[in-house]
Amino acid sequence: MKKYYYLAAFVSLLVLSWLIQTQSSRFYAQPIIEVQTVQVAADQQQIQGIVRNGEEAGVLRTVTTQYTPNGAIHPLYQTGQQLLLQKEGDGWQVQAQKRDGYLFFFLALFLMAVVAIGGKKGLRALLSIFVNTGLLLLFLWFHKGNSSFSLVFLMIVFTIVSLVLTMGISCGFRTIDSRKIIASLASVLLAFFLCRFAMDLLQDHGLRYEEMSFLTRPYRSVYLGSLLIGAIGASMDNIVMLIASLDEIQRINPQTSRKERLAIGRSIAQDTTSSMINVLLFAYLSGSMPALLFYLANGWLLSQALPMHLSLEIVRTLCGGFALVLSVPLTLLCFELQRRKAR
């Protein structure tokens, strides 16, 4: 019966998304046109469209805007698209394409998938995402108004609070597992201070901060804060999986010796750690791909482009990798200490 509920929810989502995309123009204060024709000449495109809202609804309006072949800044617009306009001088310019219906569809589809697959735990995971995002924004807002506070210190506090909240929301604050929190905090902070010690020792030699030159805050503090945040997720995932596996093994066979538990834990960690380090590497490198390709296309040698754009990502990967590796012995230690205490 559930599959029919899911099918009905998906169809309802499609219909609602279509209505938002096609009928929500009346709720916008700025003009929206539906593209009828597009004529391209050199780096310009002349767009004719019918106004969908406001006092001029139904009027044919012509707008001229720039066009870049790669579509990075000024894409080539297509017939049927809806465009938001903004006043510039005596004319109008395209501000953005109207995508609210599409955004609603994919966001709602993601939320439905998480809830359908994860159930109550999926709902808790979504709540954890919203809480952690809001908490991070709150810390950054506080630092903006109180720049005398160290950003690195604030991110350390955020790491501690975020770990407690995440574990509490996911597992319940009454049954929160201290082993997961202690192992996560210890692995993240040890990895962070290890990387910071190496950076101080080498005086940041080889690190290229040019991409962060637009920041109005000390770029090194911002980068160190990002190292902390990046290491949280990787170590937490590994620790939760490892402790859950050991708890299940202990439940099935309470007579398992400490030597056997350590061997099983190491075997599990070997599989999870190697794959998670690769996930970290690919996640960080993917953000540098556009800039790397841009410099290579403009004649830079690979040996010049790699240090320029990948040095910061490699250190992020190393910090997350250290947190992952350290999480294994720390998790096994916390597990054994808790077990000894429970006797």
C-alpha positions as CSV (number, residue, x, y, z in Angstrom):
1,M,0.0,0.0,0.0
2,K,2.9,2.3,0.7
3,K,4.0,2.3,-2.9
4,Y,0.7,3.9,-3.9
5,Y,1.2,6.6,-1.2
6,Y,4.6,7.3,-2.6
7,L,3.3,7.4,-6.2
8,A,0.5,9.8,-5.2
9,A,3.0,12.0,-3.4
10,F,5.3,12.1,-6.4
11,V,2.4,13.0,-8.8
12,S,1.2,15.7,-6.4
13,L,4.7,17.1,-6.2
14,L,5.0,17.2,-10.0
15,V,1.6,19.0,-10.3
16,L,2.5,21.5,-7.5
17,S,5.9,22.2,-9.0
18,W,4.4,22.8,-12.4
19,L,1.8,25.2,-10.9
20,I,4.6,27.1,-9.1
21,Q,6.7,27.4,-12.2
22,T,3.9,28.5,-14.5
23,Q,1.5,30.4,-12.3
24,S,3.5,32.1,-9.5
25,S,4.5,35.1,-11.6
26,R,1.6,37.2,-10.1
27,F,3.3,37.1,-6.7
28,Y,6.5,38.8,-8.0
29,A,6.9,42.5,-7.7
30,Q,9.5,42.7,-10.5
31,P,8.5,42.1,-14.1
32,I,8.7,38.6,-15.6
33,I,8.7,37.9,-19.3
34,E,8.2,34.6,-21.1
35,V,10.7,34.3,-24.0
36,Q,9.2,34.2,-27.4
37,T,12.2,34.7,-29.7
38,V,16.0,35.1,-29.2
39,Q,18.3,36.6,-31.8
40,V,22.1,36.4,-31.3
41,A,24.6,38.8,-32.8
42,A,28.2,38.6,-31.8
43,D,28.2,38.9,-27.9
44,Q,24.6,40.2,-27.7
45,Q,21.2,38.5,-27.6
46,Q,18.0,40.3,-28.3
47,I,15.1,38.7,-26.4
48,Q,11.4,39.3,-27.2
49,G,9.0,38.2,-24.5
50,I,5.5,38.6,-23.2
51,V,5.2,40.2,-19.7
52,R,3.5,37.8,-17.4
53,N,2.7,40.0,-14.4
54,G,2.0,43.6,-13.3
55,E,0.2,46.3,-15.1
56,E,1.9,45.5,-18.4
57,A,0.8,41.9,-18.4
58,G,0.4,40.7,-22.0
59,V,2.7,43.4,-23.5
60,L,5.5,42.3,-25.8
61,R,8.8,43.6,-24.5
62,T,12.3,43.5,-26.1
63,V,15.4,43.2,-23.9
64,T,19.0,43.2,-25.1
65,T,21.6,41.5,-22.9
66,Q,25.1,40.0,-23.3
67,Y,25.9,36.5,-24.3
68,T,28.9,34.4,-23.5
69,P,29.4,31.1,-25.4
70,N,30.4,29.1,-22.3
71,G,27.2,30.2,-20.5
72,A,29.1,31.0,-17.3
73,I,27.8,34.6,-16.8
74,H,25.3,35.3,-19.6
75,P,23.8,32.0,-21.0
76,L,21.9,31.8,-24.2
77,Y,18.2,31.9,-23.3
78,Q,15.6,29.7,-24.9
79,T,12.0,30.1,-26.1
80,G,9.6,29.3,-23.3
81,Q,11.9,30.3,-20.4
82,Q,10.7,32.9,-17.9
83,L,13.1,35.7,-17.0
84,L,13.2,38.2,-14.1
85,L,13.9,41.7,-15.2
86,Q,15.4,44.6,-13.3
87,K,15.5,48.3,-14.1
88,E,18.8,49.8,-15.2
89,G,18.8,53.4,-16.3
90,D,16.1,53.9,-19.0
91,G,16.0,50.2,-19.9
92,W,15.6,46.7,-18.5
93,Q,18.1,44.0,-18.0
94,V,17.8,40.3,-17.3
95,Q,18.4,39.6,-13.7
96,A,18.0,35.8,-13.6
97,Q,15.9,32.9,-15.0
98,K,12.8,32.1,-13.0
99,R,13.4,28.6,-11.5
100,D,11.3,28.5,-8.4
101,G,9.2,25.5,-9.6
102,Y,12.3,23.5,-10.5
103,L,14.0,24.3,-7.2
104,F,10.9,23.4,-5.2
105,F,10.6,20.1,-7.1
106,F,14.2,18.9,-6.5
107,L,14.2,20.1,-2.9
108,A,10.9,18.5,-2.1
109,L,12.0,15.3,-3.9
110,F,15.2,15.2,-1.8
111,L,13.2,15.6,1.4
112,M,10.7,12.9,0.4
113,A,13.5,10.5,-0.5
114,V,15.2,11.0,2.8
115,V,12.0,10.5,4.8
116,A,10.9,7.5,2.7
117,I,14.2,5.7,3.0
118,G,15.3,6.9,6.5
119,G,12.0,7.2,8.2
120,K,12.3,8.8,11.7
121,K,16.1,8.8,11.4
122,G,15.8,10.5,8.1
123,L,13.7,13.3,9.7
124,R,16.2,13.6,12.5
125,A,19.0,13.9,9.9
126,L,17.2,16.7,8.1
127,L,16.6,18.5,11.4
128,S,20.3,18.1,12.2
129,I,21.2,19.7,8.8
130,F,19.0,22.7,9.5
131,V,20.2,23.1,13.1
132,N,23.9,22.9,12.2
133,T,23.5,25.3,9.2
134,G,21.7,27.8,11.4
135,L,24.3,27.4,14.2
136,L,27.2,28.0,11.8
137,L,25.5,31.1,10.4
138,L,24.9,32.3,14.0
139,F,28.6,31.9,14.8
140,L,29.7,33.7,11.7
141,W,27.2,36.5,12.3
142,F,28.6,36.8,15.9
143,H,32.1,37.0,14.5
144,K,31.1,39.7,12.0
145,G,29.9,41.9,14.8
146,N,32.8,40.9,17.2
147,S,35.8,40.6,15.0
148,S,38.1,40.7,18.1
149,F,37.1,37.1,18.8
150,S,39.3,34.5,17.2
151,L,37.5,32.8,14.3
152,V,39.5,29.6,15.0
153,F,38.3,29.6,18.6
154,L,34.7,30.2,17.5
155,M,35.0,27.3,15.1
156,I,36.4,25.0,17.8
157,V,33.4,25.9,20.0
158,F,31.1,25.3,17.0
159,T,32.7,21.9,16.5
160,I,32.0,20.9,20.1
161,V,28.4,22.2,20.1
162,S,27.7,20.8,16.6
163,L,28.9,17.3,17.6
164,V,26.7,17.2,20.7
165,L,23.7,18.5,18.9
166,T,24.1,16.1,15.9
167,M,24.5,13.1,18.2
168,G,21.6,14.2,20.4
169,I,19.2,14.9,17.5
170,S,20.2,11.6,15.7
171,C,20.1,9.3,18.8
172,G,18.2,11.3,21.4
173,F,19.6,13.5,24.1
174,R,18.6,11.0,26.8
175,T,20.5,8.1,25.2
176,I,23.4,10.1,23.7
177,D,26.5,8.0,23.3
178,S,29.5,9.7,25.0
179,R,31.9,7.3,23.2
180,K,31.0,8.8,19.8
181,I,31.3,12.4,21.0
182,I,34.6,11.9,22.8
183,A,36.2,9.9,19.9
184,S,34.9,12.5,17.3
185,L,36.1,15.5,19.3
186,A,39.5,13.9,20.0
187,S,40.1,12.8,16.4
188,V,39.0,16.2,14.9
189,L,41.0,18.4,17.3
190,L,44.1,16.2,17.2
191,A,44.1,16.2,13.4
192,F,43.5,20.0,13.3
193,F,46.3,20.9,15.7
194,L,48.6,18.5,14.0
195,C,48.0,20.2,10.6
196,R,48.2,23.6,12.3
197,F,51.6,22.7,13.9
198,A,52.8,21.6,10.5
199,M,51.7,24.8,8.8
200,D,53.3,26.9,11.6
201,L,56.5,24.8,11.3
202,L,56.7,25.2,7.5
203,Q,55.4,28.9,7.7
204,D,52.7,28.0,5.2
205,H,55.3,27.3,2.5
206,G,53.6,26.0,-0.6
207,L,50.1,27.1,0.3
208,R,48.6,29.5,-2.2
209,Y,46.0,31.8,-0.6
210,E,45.4,33.8,-3.8
211,E,41.9,32.4,-4.3
212,M,41.0,33.8,-0.8
213,S,42.4,37.3,-1.5
214,F,38.9,38.8,-1.8
215,L,38.2,38.1,1.9
216,T,38.0,41.0,4.3
217,R,39.0,38.7,7.2
218,P,42.4,37.1,7.8
219,Y,42.5,34.4,5.2
220,R,44.6,32.0,7.3
221,S,42.0,32.0,10.1
222,V,39.2,31.4,7.6
223,Y,41.1,28.5,6.1
224,L,41.9,27.0,9.5
225,G,38.2,27.2,10.4
226,S,37.3,25.4,7.2
227,L,39.8,22.6,8.1
228,L,37.9,22.0,11.3
229,I,34.5,21.9,9.7
230,G,35.7,19.6,6.9
231,A,37.1,17.1,9.4
232,I,33.9,16.8,11.4
233,G,31.8,14.9,9.0
234,A,34.4,12.4,7.9
235,S,35.5,11.3,11.4
236,M,31.9,11.2,12.7
237,D,30.7,9.0,9.9
238,N,33.6,6.5,10.5
239,I,33.1,6.5,14.3
240,V,29.4,6.0,14.2
241,M,29.7,3.1,11.8
242,L,32.5,1.5,13.8
243,I,30.8,1.7,17.2
244,A,27.5,0.4,15.8
245,S,29.3,-2.6,14.3
246,L,31.1,-3.4,17.5
247,D,28.0,-3.0,19.6
248,E,26.1,-5.4,17.3
249,I,29.0,-8.0,17.4
250,Q,29.0,-7.7,21.2
251,R,25.3,-8.2,21.4
252,I,25.3,-11.3,19.2
253,N,28.4,-12.8,21.0
254,P,29.0,-11.4,24.4
255,Q,31.9,-13.7,24.9
256,T,34.0,-12.0,22.3
257,S,37.5,-11.3,23.6
258,R,39.2,-7.9,23.5
259,K,41.7,-9.2,21.0
260,E,39.0,-10.4,18.7
261,R,37.1,-7.1,19.0
262,L,40.2,-5.1,18.2
263,A,40.9,-7.4,15.1
264,I,37.3,-7.0,13.9
265,G,37.4,-3.2,14.5
266,R,40.6,-2.9,12.5
267,S,39.2,-5.0,9.7
268,I,36.0,-2.8,9.5
269,A,38.1,0.4,9.7
270,Q,40.4,-0.7,6.9
271,D,37.4,-0.8,4.5
272,T,35.7,2.3,5.6
273,T,38.8,4.5,6.1
274,S,40.3,3.9,2.7
275,S,37.0,4.7,0.9
276,M,36.2,7.7,3.0
277,I,39.7,9.3,2.3
278,N,39.0,8.9,-1.4
279,V,35.5,10.5,-0.9
280,L,37.2,13.5,0.8
281,L,39.8,13.9,-2.0
282,F,37.2,13.8,-4.7
283,A,34.8,16.2,-2.9
284,Y,37.6,18.8,-2.4
285,L,39.1,18.4,-5.8
286,S,35.8,18.8,-7.6
287,G,35.5,22.4,-6.3
288,S,38.8,23.3,-7.9
289,M,38.2,21.7,-11.3
290,P,36.7,24.9,-13.0
291,A,39.6,27.1,-12.0
292,L,42.1,24.5,-12.9
293,L,40.7,23.9,-16.4
294,F,40.5,27.7,-16.9
295,Y,44.2,28.2,-16.2
296,L,45.2,25.2,-18.3
297,A,43.1,26.5,-21.2
298,N,45.0,29.8,-20.9
299,G,48.4,28.3,-21.3
300,W,49.5,27.5,-17.8
301,L,51.6,24.4,-17.3
302,L,50.2,21.6,-15.2
303,S,53.1,22.0,-12.8
304,Q,52.1,25.6,-12.3
305,A,48.4,25.2,-12.1
306,L,48.3,22.3,-9.6
307,P,50.1,24.1,-6.8
308,M,48.1,27.3,-7.4
309,H,44.7,25.7,-7.1
310,L,45.1,22.3,-5.3
311,S,47.5,23.1,-2.5
312,L,44.7,24.2,-0.1
313,E,42.5,21.2,-1.1
314,I,45.3,18.8,-0.5
315,V,45.8,20.1,3.0
316,R,42.0,19.8,3.6
317,T,42.2,16.2,2.5
318,L,45.2,15.5,4.7
319,C,43.4,17.1,7.7
320,G,40.3,15.0,7.1
321,G,42.5,11.9,6.4
322,F,44.3,12.4,9.7
323,A,40.9,12.7,11.5
324,L,39.7,9.5,9.8
325,V,42.9,7.5,10.7
326,L,43.0,8.8,14.3
327,S,39.3,8.1,14.8
328,V,40.0,4.3,14.5
329,P,42.3,3.8,17.6
330,L,40.4,6.5,19.6
331,T,37.0,4.8,18.9
332,L,38.4,1.4,19.9
333,L,39.9,2.9,23.0
334,C,36.6,4.6,24.0
335,F,34.7,1.4,23.3
336,E,36.9,-0.7,25.6
337,L,37.0,1.9,28.3
338,Q,33.2,2.2,28.3
339,R,32.9,-1.6,28.4
340,R,35.3,-1.9,31.3
341,K,33.4,0.8,33.2
342,A,30.1,-1.0,32.6
343,R,31.3,-4.2,34.2
